[in-house]
Amino acid sequence: MENKLAERVVDAMFENDWFSQWLGIERVLVANGKCILKLKIRKEMLNGFNILHGGIYYSLADSALAFAANSYGIKSVSIETSISHLKPCTVNDEITATTQEISVTNKFAIYTINITNSDNVLVATFKGTVYRTGKLWFD
């Protein structure tokens, strides 16, 4: 039942999330406080060094954060995020963002998101804090 709510919330979010759709994000897992997303790197995502632009790593992690944080059915928005880029990726690689819920209170939640490449090597790590508004996604 709880995971059904999480899936319903993320479906509603994703339906109007044109940016995540444009990125080509694939939802692998959505559950309470959890999210796994995948993304195949396209050449238009590369920067001048011919490696994945840091904004793409960030965007994938930010979407994973949003989906995990909202999965309980309470509207939540990020208030602080940071990312560390550990290894480069390039075209046709597939990256996976996996969330881990660190702390949840009535008003705030903290998550880490690890991004790995096709060889399951850690390529970036992201930390996000969200504000939980108390407003429900559905009645």
LINGIHU-V754104 format. One record per pair of residues at least 12 apart in sequence whose ideal C-beta (glycine too) atoms are under 10 Angstrom apart, sorted by the first residue. I is the first residue (numbers start at 1). J is the second residue. D is the distance in whole Angstrom. If there is no record, write none. Layout:
i=[I	I]
j=[J	J]
d=[D	D]
//
This chain:
i=[2	2	2	2	2	2	3	3	3	3	3	3	4	5	5	5	5	5	5	5	6	6	6	6	6	6	6	6	6	6	6	6	6	7	7	7	7	7	7	8	8	8	8	8	9	9	9	9	9	9	9	9	9	9	9	10	10	10	10	10	10	10	10	10	10	10	11	11	12	12	12	13	13	13	13	13	13	13	13	14	14	14	14	14	17	17	17	19	19	19	20	20	20	20	20	20	20	20	20	22	23	23	23	23	23	23	23	23	23	24	24	24	24	24	24	25	25	25	25	25	25	25	25	25	25	26	26	26	26	26	27	27	27	28	28	28	29	29	29	29	30	30	30	30	30	30	31	31	31	32	32	32	32	32	32	33	33	33	33	33	33	33	33	33	33	33	34	34	34	34	34	34	34	34	34	35	35	35	35	35	35	35	35	35	35	35	35	35	35	35	36	36	36	36	36	36	36	36	37	37	37	37	37	37	37	37	37	37	37	37	37	38	38	38	38	38	38	38	38	39	39	39	39	39	39	39	39	39	39	39	39	39	40	40	40	40	40	40	41	41	41	41	41	41	41	41	41	41	41	42	42	42	43	43	43	44	44	45	45	45	45	45	46	46	46	46	47	49	49	50	50	50	51	51	51	51	51	51	51	52	52	52	52	52	52	52	52	52	52	52	52	54	54	54	54	55	56	56	56	56	57	57	57	57	57	57	57	57	57	57	57	57	57	58	58	58	58	58	58	58	59	60	60	60	60	60	60	60	61	61	61	61	61	61	61	61	61	61	61	61	61	61	61	61	61	62	62	62	62	62	62	62	63	63	64	64	64	64	64	64	64	64	64	64	65	65	65	65	65	65	65	65	65	65	65	65	65	65	66	66	66	66	67	67	68	68	68	68	68	68	68	68	68	68	69	69	69	69	69	69	69	69	69	69	69	69	70	70	70	70	71	71	71	72	72	72	72	72	73	73	73	73	74	74	74	74	74	74	74	74	74	74	75	75	75	75	75	75	75	75	76	76	76	76	76	76	76	76	76	76	76	77	77	77	77	78	78	78	78	78	79	79	79	79	79	80	80	80	80	80	80	80	81	81	81	81	81	81	81	82	82	82	82	82	83	83	83	83	83	83	83	84	84	84	84	84	84	85	85	85	85	85	86	86	86	86	86	86	86	87	87	87	87	87	87	87	87	88	88	88	89	89	89	89	89	89	89	90	92	93	93	93	93	94	94	94	94	95	95	95	95	95	95	96	96	96	96	96	96	96	97	97	97	97	97	97	98	98	98	98	98	99	99	99	99	99	99	100	100	100	102	102	102	103	104	104	105	106	106	107	107	107	107	107	108	108	108	108	109	109	109	109	109	110	110	110	110	111	111	111	111	111	112	112	112	112	113	113	113	113	114]
j=[31	32	33	71	72	73	29	30	31	32	34	71	31	31	32	71	72	73	137	138	29	30	31	32	33	34	35	67	68	70	71	72	73	27	29	30	31	67	71	30	71	73	137	138	30	67	70	71	72	73	74	75	136	137	138	27	30	31	35	63	66	67	68	70	71	137	27	30	70	137	138	30	63	66	67	70	71	75	137	27	30	63	66	67	63	66	67	59	62	63	37	39	59	60	62	63	64	66	67	59	37	39	40	42	45	56	59	60	63	38	39	40	41	42	45	37	38	39	40	59	60	63	64	67	97	38	39	40	94	96	63	64	67	96	97	98	67	68	98	99	64	67	68	70	71	99	68	71	99	68	71	72	73	101	104	68	69	71	72	99	100	101	102	104	109	111	64	67	68	71	98	99	100	101	111	63	64	65	66	67	68	69	70	71	97	98	99	101	111	113	64	67	68	96	97	98	99	113	60	61	63	64	67	68	95	96	97	98	99	113	115	60	94	95	96	97	98	116	118	52	56	57	59	60	63	89	93	94	95	96	97	115	91	92	93	94	95	118	53	56	89	90	91	92	93	94	95	117	118	56	91	92	90	91	92	56	91	57	59	89	90	91	88	89	90	91	88	88	90	88	90	91	85	87	88	89	90	91	93	85	87	88	89	90	91	93	95	115	117	123	124	83	85	88	124	83	89	95	115	124	83	84	85	86	89	95	97	113	115	123	124	125	126	81	82	83	85	115	124	126	97	95	96	97	113	115	124	126	81	82	83	95	97	98	99	111	112	113	114	115	124	125	126	127	128	78	81	83	97	113	126	128	97	113	96	97	98	99	111	113	114	115	126	128	78	81	97	99	109	110	111	112	113	126	127	128	129	130	78	111	128	130	97	99	97	98	99	100	101	109	111	113	128	130	99	101	104	108	109	110	111	128	129	130	131	132	109	130	132	137	99	101	137	104	109	132	136	137	135	136	137	138	104	106	109	130	132	133	134	135	136	137	130	131	132	133	134	135	136	137	104	107	108	109	130	131	132	133	134	135	137	130	131	132	133	111	128	129	130	131	108	128	129	130	131	108	110	127	128	129	130	131	111	113	126	127	128	129	130	125	126	127	128	129	113	115	124	125	126	127	128	122	123	124	125	126	127	115	123	124	125	126	114	115	121	122	123	124	125	115	116	117	119	121	122	123	124	117	123	124	115	116	117	118	121	123	124	117	118	117	118	119	123	116	117	118	119	115	116	117	118	123	124	114	115	116	117	118	120	123	113	114	115	116	124	126	112	113	114	115	116	111	112	113	114	126	128	112	113	114	127	128	129	129	130	132	132	132	134	130	131	132	133	134	129	130	131	132	128	129	130	131	132	127	128	129	130	126	127	128	129	130	125	126	127	128	125	126	127	128	126]
d=[8	5	10	9	8	9	9	7	5	7	9	8	10	10	8	8	7	5	8	8	10	5	5	5	8	8	8	8	9	8	4	7	8	9	10	5	8	10	8	9	10	8	8	7	8	8	5	6	8	6	9	9	10	5	8	7	5	10	7	10	9	5	9	7	7	10	9	9	9	7	8	10	9	7	7	6	10	10	8	7	9	9	10	8	7	8	9	7	9	8	8	9	8	9	9	5	10	9	9	10	9	6	10	9	8	7	6	7	8	9	6	6	9	7	9	5	7	6	10	9	7	6	9	9	9	4	7	8	9	9	9	10	8	7	9	9	10	10	8	9	10	6	8	10	6	10	9	7	10	9	5	6	9	9	10	6	8	6	7	7	9	4	10	7	8	8	9	9	6	7	8	6	8	7	10	8	5	8	9	4	4	9	9	7	8	8	5	10	9	8	8	10	9	6	7	5	7	10	6	9	6	5	7	10	9	7	5	8	9	9	9	9	6	7	5	8	10	10	10	10	7	9	9	5	9	10	9	7	5	8	8	9	9	7	8	5	8	9	10	7	6	7	5	6	5	7	7	9	10	9	7	8	9	5	9	10	9	10	10	9	9	8	10	9	7	6	10	8	10	9	7	8	10	9	4	7	6	9	10	9	10	7	4	7	8	8	8	10	9	8	9	7	6	10	8	10	9	8	10	10	6	10	6	10	8	7	9	10	6	7	4	10	8	8	9	5	9	10	8	7	10	7	9	5	8	7	9	9	8	10	6	10	5	10	9	9	9	4	9	6	7	9	4	9	8	7	7	9	9	9	8	7	8	9	9	4	8	5	8	5	10	9	8	9	6	7	9	7	9	10	5	9	6	7	9	4	9	7	7	10	9	8	10	8	10	10	4	9	7	9	6	8	9	9	9	9	9	10	6	9	7	8	9	4	9	8	10	8	9	7	9	9	10	8	9	8	10	9	10	6	5	7	10	9	9	10	5	7	7	7	6	7	10	9	8	5	8	5	7	6	10	10	9	7	4	7	5	7	10	9	10	6	6	9	7	9	5	7	5	8	8	9	6	7	5	10	9	8	7	4	9	9	10	9	7	7	4	7	9	9	7	5	8	10	9	9	6	7	5	8	9	10	10	6	5	8	9	9	7	5	9	10	10	9	9	6	6	6	7	10	10	7	10	6	7	4	8	9	8	10	9	10	5	9	9	6	9	9	9	5	5	9	9	9	7	5	10	5	7	6	8	7	8	9	7	5	8	9	8	10	5	7	5	8	9	8	9	7	5	8	7	5	7	5	8	9	9	5	8	7	8	10	9	9	9	8	8	7	7	10	7	6	9	8	6	7	6	7	9	7	5	9	6	7	7	5	8	8	7	5	8	7	7	7	5	8	7	4	8	7	8]
//
